Amino acid sequence: MILRLLTRLGILMASLAISTVVVFAFMVVLPGNPARVALGVNASDDAVAQLERDYGLDRPKVTQYFDWVGGLLHFDLGTSYISRAAIGPQVADRLQVTLWLVATSMIVAVLIAVPLGILMAVRHRKLSGLVLSALSQLGVAIPAFLAGLLLVALFAVRLGWLPANGWTAPADDPVMFLKQLVLPVVSLGIVQGALLARYVRSAVLDVMREDYIRTARAKGLRPMPALVRHGLRNAAIPVVTVLGLQLSTLLVGAVVIERVFVIPGLGSGLLDAVANRDLLMVQDIVVLLVAAVLIVNFVVDVLYLVIDPRLRSSR
């Protein structure tokens, strides 16, 4: 098991290194001089050259790359070419917002998906199971941003129960924080929960067809107790895979939802940086998002080893 963990950790480190190379190379090939963009088209050549010296843009690209990666390893994301402010604190503030959004959305999605998926599987030949299955299909078909707009139209504009947008830190006003969190979290959670419920249903149906479940039923256990006692652990393995993929999807989906609800998260920061051509900010945020997705996949691999004892014992 330790060898497997070390192998996956090595793959994670290699993937992170490759991702930094790819992102840096992509930014390098983009047209335009970052110093010229920061100072404007009317800036003199001397001013542009001075800014390049100040930020090290006149050095070889390889040197710039290793300086950038070295800064990342020391949690130094550099200084914005546009605002001349340190990027690290800005990204840290936005990351907290995005983590609140993604974490609570994933919790809502799991709370929806697990009971819904199990009910759909246990009652798959009954009318209630078919109705639940149809509702989950509807949830999958609705994009998160459209769900967000519909929820705003109903609960913010029509009923006036919740704010349509904005963000308040939980330490400043916990009540307003929760109110502003509800609509974006439900927008993301409903869609992801409906999709995850489909996978839970499929995994549970597969487990219910196994011989050990038939044996448990033959001993007199009803479907749900038999599933809970003997099947949920095995059904969790494919669900964990999808859960990891969905967490990655949530990080990307949060970019759109943050824009819809005017939330100052990492996604909004990325879009603002792109609009302002703040290339170093874009570079840092993209690498951070890629790293988050890779780390989530690594955690999923570790969970495989925890859930499935066959993987721990096999060589």
C-alpha positions as CSV (number, residue, x, y, z in Angstrom):
1,M,0.0,0.0,0.0
2,I,2.9,2.4,0.9
3,L,4.5,1.7,-2.5
4,R,1.2,2.5,-4.3
5,L,0.8,5.7,-2.3
6,L,4.4,6.8,-3.1
7,T,3.8,6.0,-6.8
8,R,0.7,8.1,-6.9
9,L,2.4,10.9,-5.0
10,G,5.2,10.8,-7.6
11,I,2.6,11.0,-10.4
12,L,1.1,14.0,-8.7
13,M,4.4,15.8,-8.4
14,A,5.2,15.1,-12.0
15,S,1.8,16.3,-13.2
16,L,2.2,19.5,-11.2
17,A,5.6,20.1,-12.7
18,I,4.3,19.5,-16.2
19,S,1.3,21.7,-15.7
20,T,3.6,24.7,-14.7
21,V,5.6,24.2,-17.9
22,V,2.5,24.1,-20.0
23,V,0.9,27.1,-18.4
24,F,4.0,29.2,-18.6
25,A,4.7,28.2,-22.2
26,F,1.1,29.1,-23.1
27,M,1.5,32.6,-21.6
28,V,4.8,33.1,-23.3
29,V,3.4,32.4,-26.8
30,L,0.5,34.9,-26.3
31,P,1.0,38.0,-28.5
32,G,1.9,41.3,-26.9
33,N,4.4,42.6,-24.4
34,P,3.2,42.5,-20.8
35,A,5.0,45.7,-19.9
36,R,3.5,47.5,-22.9
37,V,0.1,46.2,-21.9
38,A,0.5,47.4,-18.3
39,L,1.7,50.9,-19.3
40,G,-0.6,51.4,-22.3
41,V,0.1,51.9,-26.0
42,N,1.3,55.5,-25.5
43,A,4.0,54.6,-23.0
44,S,7.6,55.4,-24.1
45,D,10.1,52.7,-24.9
46,D,12.2,53.8,-21.9
47,A,9.3,53.3,-19.5
48,V,8.5,49.9,-21.0
49,A,12.2,48.9,-20.7
50,Q,12.3,50.1,-17.1
51,L,9.2,48.1,-16.2
52,E,10.7,45.0,-17.9
53,R,13.8,45.4,-15.7
54,D,11.7,45.9,-12.6
55,Y,9.8,42.7,-13.1
56,G,12.5,40.7,-14.7
57,L,10.8,40.4,-18.0
58,D,14.0,41.2,-19.9
59,R,15.6,38.0,-18.6
60,P,15.7,34.6,-20.6
61,K,12.4,32.8,-20.5
62,V,13.9,29.8,-18.8
63,T,15.2,32.0,-15.9
64,Q,11.8,33.6,-15.6
65,Y,10.1,30.2,-15.4
66,F,12.4,28.9,-12.6
67,D,12.0,32.2,-10.7
68,W,8.2,31.9,-11.0
69,V,8.2,28.2,-9.9
70,G,10.6,29.0,-7.1
71,G,8.2,31.8,-5.9
72,L,5.3,29.3,-6.1
73,L,7.1,26.9,-3.9
74,H,7.6,29.7,-1.3
75,F,3.9,30.8,-1.7
76,D,5.1,34.0,-3.5
77,L,2.8,34.5,-6.5
78,G,4.7,37.6,-7.6
79,T,3.5,41.2,-8.3
80,S,0.7,42.2,-10.7
81,Y,2.0,44.0,-13.7
82,I,-1.3,46.0,-13.8
83,S,-2.1,46.9,-10.2
84,R,1.6,46.7,-8.9
85,A,0.2,44.9,-5.9
86,A,1.2,41.5,-4.5
87,I,-0.9,38.7,-6.1
88,G,-0.7,36.3,-3.2
89,P,-3.0,38.1,-0.8
90,Q,-5.6,38.8,-3.5
91,V,-5.6,35.2,-4.6
92,A,-5.8,34.0,-1.0
93,D,-8.9,36.2,-0.3
94,R,-10.6,34.9,-3.5
95,L,-9.6,31.3,-2.8
96,Q,-11.4,31.4,0.6
97,V,-14.6,32.5,-1.2
98,T,-14.4,29.8,-3.8
99,L,-13.7,27.1,-1.3
100,W,-16.8,28.1,0.7
101,L,-18.8,27.9,-2.5
102,V,-17.4,24.6,-3.8
103,A,-17.4,22.8,-0.4
104,T,-20.9,23.7,0.5
105,S,-22.1,22.9,-3.0
106,M,-20.5,19.5,-2.9
107,I,-22.1,18.8,0.5
108,V,-25.5,19.8,-0.9
109,A,-24.9,17.6,-4.0
110,V,-24.0,14.5,-1.9
111,L,-27.0,15.1,0.5
112,I,-29.2,15.1,-2.6
113,A,-27.5,12.4,-4.6
114,V,-27.0,9.5,-2.1
115,P,-30.6,9.1,-0.8
116,L,-32.0,9.9,-4.2
117,G,-29.8,7.5,-6.0
118,I,-30.4,4.7,-3.5
119,L,-34.2,5.2,-3.7
120,M,-34.1,5.2,-7.5
121,A,-32.2,1.9,-7.5
122,V,-34.4,0.2,-4.8
123,R,-37.6,1.4,-6.4
124,H,-36.5,1.2,-10.1
125,R,-39.4,-0.9,-11.1
126,K,-42.0,1.2,-9.3
127,L,-43.7,4.5,-10.2
128,S,-42.0,6.4,-7.5
129,G,-38.6,5.3,-8.8
130,L,-39.4,6.3,-12.3
131,V,-40.6,9.7,-11.2
132,L,-37.4,10.3,-9.2
133,S,-35.4,9.1,-12.2
134,A,-37.2,11.6,-14.5
135,L,-36.5,14.4,-12.0
136,S,-32.9,13.6,-11.9
137,Q,-32.7,13.6,-15.7
138,L,-34.3,17.1,-15.6
139,G,-31.7,18.2,-13.1
140,V,-28.8,16.9,-15.3
141,A,-30.2,18.7,-18.3
142,I,-30.3,22.2,-16.7
143,P,-27.0,24.1,-16.8
144,A,-25.9,25.5,-13.4
145,F,-26.0,29.1,-14.6
146,L,-29.5,28.7,-16.0
147,A,-30.6,27.1,-12.7
148,G,-29.0,30.1,-10.9
149,L,-30.9,32.6,-13.1
150,L,-34.2,30.8,-12.5
151,L,-33.6,30.7,-8.8
152,V,-32.8,34.4,-8.8
153,A,-36.0,35.2,-10.7
154,L,-38.1,33.2,-8.3
155,F,-36.6,33.7,-4.8
156,A,-34.9,37.1,-5.2
157,V,-37.0,39.0,-7.8
158,R,-40.4,37.4,-7.4
159,L,-40.6,36.5,-3.7
160,G,-37.8,38.7,-2.4
161,W,-36.7,36.1,0.2
162,L,-33.0,36.0,-0.7
163,P,-30.5,38.5,-2.1
164,A,-29.8,38.2,-5.8
165,N,-26.1,38.7,-5.6
166,G,-23.2,39.9,-3.5
167,W,-20.9,38.4,-0.9
168,T,-20.4,39.1,2.8
169,A,-17.6,37.4,4.8
170,P,-19.0,35.0,7.5
171,A,-17.1,36.9,10.2
172,D,-18.7,40.2,9.2
173,D,-22.3,39.2,9.1
174,P,-23.1,35.4,9.4
175,V,-26.8,35.8,8.6
176,M,-26.2,37.8,5.4
177,F,-23.4,35.4,4.5
178,L,-25.8,32.4,4.7
179,K,-28.5,34.3,2.8
180,Q,-26.1,35.2,0.0
181,L,-24.7,31.6,-0.1
182,V,-28.0,29.8,-0.6
183,L,-28.8,30.5,-4.2
184,P,-25.4,30.0,-5.7
185,V,-24.9,26.8,-3.7
186,V,-28.3,25.4,-4.6
187,S,-27.6,26.3,-8.3
188,L,-24.4,24.2,-8.3
189,G,-25.6,21.6,-5.8
190,I,-28.9,20.7,-7.6
191,V,-27.2,20.1,-11.0
192,Q,-24.2,18.2,-9.5
193,G,-26.5,16.2,-7.2
194,A,-28.8,15.1,-10.0
195,L,-25.8,13.9,-12.0
196,L,-24.2,12.1,-9.1
197,A,-27.6,10.5,-8.2
198,R,-27.6,8.8,-11.7
199,Y,-24.2,7.3,-10.9
200,V,-25.3,6.2,-7.4
201,R,-28.4,4.6,-8.9
202,S,-26.3,2.7,-11.4
203,A,-23.7,1.6,-8.8
204,V,-26.4,0.4,-6.4
205,L,-28.2,-1.5,-9.1
206,D,-25.0,-3.3,-10.0
207,V,-24.4,-4.3,-6.4
208,M,-28.0,-5.4,-5.9
209,R,-27.5,-8.0,-8.7
210,E,-24.5,-9.6,-6.9
211,D,-24.8,-13.0,-5.4
212,Y,-24.1,-11.9,-1.8
213,I,-27.0,-9.6,-1.9
214,R,-29.2,-12.4,-3.2
215,T,-28.0,-14.5,-0.4
216,A,-28.8,-11.8,2.2
217,R,-32.3,-11.5,0.6
218,A,-32.7,-15.3,0.8
219,K,-32.1,-15.1,4.5
220,G,-35.1,-12.8,4.9
221,L,-33.5,-9.3,4.7
222,R,-35.5,-6.7,2.9
223,P,-33.8,-4.8,-0.1
224,M,-32.8,-1.7,1.9
225,P,-31.3,-3.4,4.9
226,A,-29.5,-5.9,2.7
227,L,-28.1,-3.1,0.7
228,V,-27.0,-1.1,3.7
229,R,-25.4,-4.0,5.5
230,H,-23.6,-5.7,2.6
231,G,-23.6,-3.5,-0.5
232,L,-23.0,0.2,0.1
233,R,-19.3,-0.2,0.6
234,N,-18.8,-1.8,-2.8
235,A,-21.2,0.7,-4.4
236,A,-19.1,3.5,-3.0
237,I,-16.0,2.8,-5.2
238,P,-17.4,4.0,-8.6
239,V,-19.3,6.8,-6.8
240,V,-16.0,8.1,-5.3
241,T,-14.5,8.2,-8.8
242,V,-17.4,10.3,-10.0
243,L,-17.3,12.4,-6.9
244,G,-13.7,13.4,-7.6
245,L,-14.5,14.2,-11.2
246,Q,-17.5,16.3,-10.1
247,L,-15.4,18.2,-7.6
248,S,-13.1,19.2,-10.5
249,T,-16.2,20.2,-12.5
250,L,-17.5,22.2,-9.5
251,L,-14.2,24.3,-9.5
252,V,-14.8,25.1,-13.2
253,G,-18.5,25.6,-12.8
254,A,-17.9,28.0,-9.9
255,V,-16.3,30.4,-12.4
256,V,-19.6,30.9,-14.1
257,I,-21.7,30.9,-11.0
258,E,-19.4,33.5,-9.3
259,R,-20.0,35.8,-12.3
260,V,-23.8,35.3,-12.2
261,F,-24.0,36.1,-8.5
262,V,-21.3,38.7,-8.5
263,I,-19.2,36.7,-6.0
264,P,-15.5,37.8,-5.7
265,G,-14.1,34.3,-5.9
266,L,-11.2,32.8,-7.8
267,G,-13.3,32.4,-11.0
268,S,-14.3,36.1,-11.0
269,G,-10.7,37.0,-10.4
270,L,-9.5,34.9,-13.3
271,L,-12.1,36.6,-15.7
272,D,-11.1,40.0,-14.4
273,A,-7.4,39.2,-14.9
274,V,-8.1,38.1,-18.5
275,A,-10.1,41.2,-19.2
276,N,-7.3,43.4,-17.8
277,R,-4.6,41.3,-19.5
278,D,-3.0,40.8,-16.1
279,L,-1.0,37.9,-17.4
280,L,0.9,36.9,-14.2
281,M,-2.4,36.9,-12.3
282,V,-3.9,34.6,-15.0
283,Q,-0.9,32.4,-14.9
284,D,-1.1,32.0,-11.1
285,I,-4.8,31.3,-10.9
286,V,-4.8,28.8,-13.8
287,V,-1.9,26.9,-12.1
288,L,-3.8,27.0,-8.8
289,L,-6.9,25.5,-10.4
290,V,-5.0,22.8,-12.2
291,A,-3.2,21.9,-9.0
292,A,-6.5,21.7,-7.2
293,V,-7.9,19.3,-9.8
294,L,-4.8,17.1,-9.6
295,I,-4.8,17.0,-5.8
296,V,-8.5,16.0,-5.9
297,N,-7.6,13.1,-8.2
298,F,-4.8,12.1,-5.9
299,V,-7.2,12.1,-2.9
300,V,-9.6,9.9,-4.9
301,D,-6.8,7.4,-5.6
302,V,-6.0,7.3,-1.9
303,L,-9.7,6.8,-1.1
304,Y,-9.7,3.8,-3.4
305,L,-7.1,2.2,-1.3
306,V,-9.0,2.9,1.9
307,I,-12.4,1.7,0.6
308,D,-11.3,-1.4,-1.4
309,P,-9.0,-3.8,0.6
310,R,-8.2,-5.8,-2.7
311,L,-6.2,-2.8,-3.9
312,R,-4.2,-2.7,-0.6
313,S,-3.3,-6.4,-0.8
314,S,-2.6,-6.8,-4.5
315,R,0.8,-6.2,-6.0
